């Protein structure tokens, strides 16, 4: 943990430079994917601006566009449902909830933040009727395969940690590396044969959801095994850009050749110190190239990304940015206080919403 803390702070404070040519590191000409995220990002911007009717129309357009392969993500359905609920819009709520038919979710979804009063509202019968009639899912093979891989990934780490404590990699490193390689081979074979599963094919979907394969991939990156990354880059639309960015962020900032990284996607400017979020300003000279890199994988511009982080901090019922991007620094109190003082100009307050 100490090493991770030092790495993150050094990276945050001294971030500089640009990787030449990074703006073309992914090529994607899928118009359906581009159209989906263009509509979603516009809907999110209207949401943040308080233009709720425009936002609802764009969510509808994104969910109902004709395309050969269905492109839809849970966080977007969740945000659209929440927006309809907060606007007393049962018509759109009934439309949006139908998109949950394919997902492994239950009524507990509507017992989370933002839905505290739903039982006493006219929306409760809609939710009850939907789950009473929700069709049976047939995604057990996908669920069981990825749950098994995740269990194998965790089992050896758990056993070694219990025996050797936090320094278990020193004692079990070779065995972990071997098992990781076998798990990765199974993962790549599955992707090559079946493609990357769509989000709704997985089990136990929740608000801040990341598919189980991301942990397997990240663990294998520590052994410098990047071969699966190209598969993911070619399947955006099945892979959410934020999931891909989270994986790429680890790859780019832990280069196997020992070279320095410059955070090409601009993901290193936010962290949580205690219960307070800090968002640092990205240097102006970096914004253009960072946004080119982000656009290449259908991420929103970094300026919008930062707006969403601030909006979500004071509107936690929405999920515009996955919580895993909000790195929570775990260190002693004196060190935390030192950083709070150093980063005080980046403290996120409600005034920054305006």
Residue pairs with C-beta under 8 A, 6 or more apart in sequence:
1 166
1 330
5 329
5 330
5 331
5 335
8 268
8 271
8 327
8 329
9 329
9 339
11 253
11 261
11 263
11 268
12 268
12 269
12 271
12 280
13 342
15 262
15 263
15 268
15 269
15 283
16 262
16 283
17 260
17 262
18 262
18 264
18 286
18 289
19 252
19 261
19 262
19 264
22 264
22 289
22 292
22 293
23 289
23 292
23 293
23 296
24 296
25 264
25 293
25 296
26 233
26 296
26 297
27 296
28 34
28 233
28 234
28 236
28 296
28 297
28 298
30 236
30 237
32 65
32 67
32 68
32 69
32 71
32 237
33 71
33 236
33 237
33 298
34 298
35 65
36 62
36 65
36 67
36 71
36 72
36 237
37 241
37 298
37 300
39 58
39 59
39 61
39 62
39 65
40 58
40 59
40 62
40 76
41 300
41 304
42 58
43 54
43 55
43 56
43 58
43 59
43 62
43 76
43 79
43 80
44 55
44 79
44 300
44 304
44 308
44 320
45 304
45 307
46 52
46 54
46 55
46 58
47 55
47 79
47 83
47 318
47 320
48 307
48 308
48 311
48 320
52 83
52 86
52 87
55 83
56 80
56 83
56 84
56 87
56 89
56 92
59 76
59 79
59 80
59 83
59 92
59 96
60 80
60 92
60 95
62 72
62 76
63 72
63 76
63 77
63 80
63 96
63 99
69 237
69 238
70 198
71 237
72 99
72 199
72 200
73 199
73 240
74 103
74 105
74 199
74 200
74 205
74 209
75 207
75 209
75 240
75 319
75 320
75 322
77 96
77 99
77 100
77 103
78 109
78 207
78 319
79 318
79 319
79 320
80 92
80 96
81 93
81 96
81 97
82 114
82 115
82 317
82 318
83 89
84 90
84 91
84 92
84 93
84 96
85 93
85 114
85 115
85 118
85 123
86 114
86 317
90 122
90 123
90 126
93 123
93 126
94 126
97 126
97 127
97 130
98 130
100 109
100 130
100 134
101 134
101 135
102 137
102 200
103 200
103 205
104 137
104 139
104 143
104 200
104 202
104 203
104 204
104 205
105 205
106 131
107 127
107 128
107 131
110 118
110 127
112 207
112 317
113 316
113 317
114 316
114 317
114 318
115 317
118 124
118 127
139 200
139 201
139 202
139 203
142 197
142 201
142 202
143 201
143 202
143 203
145 190
146 197
146 202
146 203
146 211
146 212
146 213
147 203
147 212
149 183
149 186
149 187
149 212
149 213
149 216
150 212
150 215
150 216
152 179
152 183
153 179
153 180
153 183
153 215
153 216
153 219
156 172
156 175
156 176
156 179
157 168
157 176
160 168
160 169
160 171
160 172
160 175
160 176
161 168
163 171
164 170
164 171
164 172
169 176
177 223
180 216
180 219
180 220
180 223
180 225
181 220
181 223
181 225
183 216
183 220
184 216
184 217
184 220
184 225
184 228
187 213
187 216
187 217
187 228
188 227
188 228
188 231
191 228
191 231
192 231
195 235
195 238
196 213
196 231
196 232
196 235
196 238
196 239
197 211
197 238
198 238
199 205
199 209
199 211
199 238
199 240
202 209
202 211
202 212
207 319
208 319
208 322
208 323
208 324
209 322
210 243
210 246
210 322
210 324
211 243
214 243
214 246
214 247
217 228
217 229
217 232
217 247
218 247
218 250
220 228
221 247
221 250
221 251
221 254
222 254
224 256
226 251
226 256
229 247
229 248
229 251
232 239
232 244
232 247
233 244
233 297
236 244
236 297
236 298
241 297
241 298
241 299
242 299
242 321
242 322
242 325
243 322
244 297
245 265
245 267
245 294
245 297
245 299
246 267
246 322
246 324
246 325
248 265
248 297
249 263
249 265
249 267
249 268
252 261
252 263
252 264
252 265
253 261
253 263
253 268
254 261
255 261
263 290
264 289
264 290
264 293
265 290
265 293
265 294
265 297
265 299
266 282
266 286
266 287
266 290
266 291
266 293
266 294
266 302
266 305
267 325
269 279
269 280
269 281
269 282
269 306
270 277
270 278
270 279
270 280
270 306
270 309
270 325
270 326
270 327
271 277
271 278
271 326
271 327
271 328
271 329
272 278
272 326
272 327
272 328
272 329
273 329
273 336
273 339
273 340
273 343
274 336
274 340
276 340
276 347
276 348
277 309
277 313
277 326
277 347
277 348
278 340
278 343
278 346
278 347
278 348
279 306
279 309
279 310
279 346
279 348
279 352
280 343
280 346
281 346
282 290
282 302
282 306
287 302
287 303
290 302
291 301
291 302
294 300
294 301
294 302
294 305
295 301
299 305
300 308
305 321
308 320
308 321
309 320
309 321
309 325
309 326
309 348
310 348
310 352
310 353
311 318
311 320
311 353
312 318
312 319
312 320
312 321
313 348
314 350
314 353
329 336
329 339
340 347
